[in-house]
Amino acid sequence: MALLSPSRTPAIPRPAAGVWPGLFDVPRSPIHAAVARRLTRAAVSSLPISLTFPDGTTWGTGGPRLQVVRPDLFFRRLGTDGLIGFGEAWMTGDLTSGDWHPAAVTGSPTGPTAERINEATDELAAALTVMARRMSVLVPEPLQKLRSAWQRRPPLTADNTPTNARENIHRHYDLSNDLFELFLDPTMTYSSAWFEPGDDLRAAQIRKIDGILDLARVGPGMRILEIGSGWGALAIRAATERGARVTTLTLSQEQKALAERRIAEAGVSDRVDVVLQDYRDHAAVAGGAYDAVVSVEMIEAVGERYWPDYFTAVDRMLADGGRFAVQAITMAHERLLATRNGYTWVHKYVFPGGMLPSMTAIEDVTKAHTGLRVSETRRLGPSYVPTLAEWRHRFNDRLPQVRALGFDETFIRMWNFYLAYSEAGFAAEYLDVWQLGLSR
């Protein structure tokens, strides 16, 4: 029953150091591999994609092409580690698109051009979009009903206690400020933009920030708390354009250092404080201290168990008449209920401890634990598709600099899969993103 769930004890990768425990040790599991092959063929047979094999065989009805380079290894990975194995097959080159193969296979010290990799991963994103649109039916219904029996839970170390939350944030956001600077726009904003016709990425990101500040009614002299600093873009804009006094919280040492430098360069160090602190600890000493609280795509790192703590902390820190504006990646509530205890490729390699809420979950938690109610909504889901595509293209356009920072070929393939996989989720509307205004 391992087809869609990892059967091995999760090991913790260290991507920045090029440490990939167990990634290249493919389990010998002929029975699981045979079952995976059979179920995959049945699932793909009616999909508008092309799954091709070295012998010339093609599964699917035609469309974006995925190439199974080493079928034996691919199906062993898929049969033993499920969708985690699918992503790992891409990382190792057992699965690819656009004839993009790891340097270890081609013998090239630099690999294909950025243009070729962008074309290959455009095709990957298109194929994953087809699969995401059919995600609810790709798994046979009997296996879906037995999900709770075979689905592996995240490791205890991923639970977002105050101590674990710091480590989870460190594993992603402390990869390298230089890395993020390579593919983000000049605002250094790492969340969905809000595109309107004619926008470039920078303009769309500024519109998104202004949208959050508008929902929070941020104006001159207001005391603002931001949960999740990023690299300071929102705090800088709140101070420079709205005249607000901002306290911004982060758990990332790397982000704090760069955010403070950028805040100083913007000339607002006297109006913005970057604090290395958990939101729960800050709430304990800042009751009623803020006229508004804002948070952009940080709730995804909170974890379902701590959603009540998160919203209760916000409620506690708001002064009378205060407002809360949040940008959240969401999924449909029925998908949340079906997958809430799962351990995925994204958890293992990108966002340990992450959990996407649903709109229903947000409303239920706030009603049960706070006086806050959702009063305004703005949907940005369609804008995440071009945001992610541009990040991926910018990343690949700068691969010489990525390599110079010490990131290896496996990381490059991993990062491309992460961005294409995420893009597919929004393109298929399996995922969405909302800006919400909450008030008492």
VENHUJO-V460989 format. One record per backbone hydrogen bond with DSSP energy under -0.5 kcal/mol. NH is the residue of the N-H (numbers start at 0). CO is the residue of the C=O. If there is no record, write none. Layout:
# VENHUJO-V460989
nh,co
NH,CO
NH,CO
This chain:
# VENHUJO-V460989
nh,co
4,1
6,79
12,10
12,347
13,18
16,13
17,14
18,13
19,17
22,19
24,21
25,23
28,26
32,28
33,29
34,30
35,31
36,32
37,33
38,34
39,35
40,36
41,37
42,38
43,39
44,40
45,42
46,43
48,46
49,63
50,58
51,49
51,65
52,56
53,67
55,52
58,50
60,46
61,48
63,47
65,49
66,95
67,51
67,65
68,66
68,93
69,93
73,69
74,70
75,71
76,72
77,73
78,74
79,75
80,76
81,77
83,80
84,80
85,81
86,82
87,83
88,84
89,85
90,86
91,87
92,88
92,89
93,88
94,88
95,66
99,96
100,98
104,101
105,101
106,102
116,112
117,113
118,114
119,115
120,116
121,117
122,118
123,119
124,120
125,121
126,122
127,123
128,124
129,125
130,126
131,127
132,128
133,129
133,130
134,131
136,133
137,133
138,134
139,137
142,139
143,139
144,140
145,141
146,143
148,145
149,145
150,146
157,154
158,155
160,158
164,160
165,161
166,162
167,163
168,164
169,165
170,166
171,167
171,168
172,168
173,168
173,169
174,171
179,175
180,176
181,177
181,178
182,178
182,179
183,179
187,184
189,187
193,203
198,195
203,199
204,200
205,201
206,202
207,203
208,204
209,205
210,206
211,207
212,208
213,209
214,210
215,211
216,213
217,212
220,242
221,218
223,221
223,244
224,291
225,246
226,293
227,225
227,248
228,248
230,187
231,228
235,231
236,232
237,233
238,234
239,235
240,236
241,236
241,237
242,238
243,237
244,221
245,243
245,270
246,223
247,272
248,225
249,274
252,250
255,251
256,252
257,253
258,254
259,255
260,256
261,257
262,258
263,259
264,260
265,261
266,263
267,262
270,267
271,267
272,245
274,247
274,272
276,249
276,274
281,277
282,278
283,279
284,280
284,281
285,281
287,315
288,285
289,316
290,222
291,222
292,322
293,224
294,324
296,294
296,326
300,297
301,298
302,298
305,302
306,303
309,305
310,306
311,307
312,308
313,309
314,310
315,311
316,312
317,313
318,289
321,318
322,290
323,437
324,292
325,435
326,294
327,325
327,433
329,431
330,356
331,429
335,331
336,332
337,333
338,334
339,335
341,338
342,151
347,343
348,344
349,345
350,345
353,350
354,299
356,328
361,357
362,358
363,359
364,360
365,361
366,362
367,363
368,364
369,365
372,438
374,436
375,436
377,434
379,432
380,432
382,379
383,379
383,380
384,380
384,381
385,381
386,382
387,383
388,384
389,385
390,386
391,387
392,388
393,389
394,390
395,391
396,392
397,393
397,394
398,395
400,397
401,397
402,398
403,399
404,400
405,402
406,401
411,407
412,408
413,409
414,410
415,411
416,412
417,413
418,414
419,415
420,416
421,417
422,418
423,419
424,420
425,421
426,422
427,423
428,425
429,424
430,424
431,329
433,327
434,377
435,325
435,433
436,375
437,323
437,435
438,372
439,321
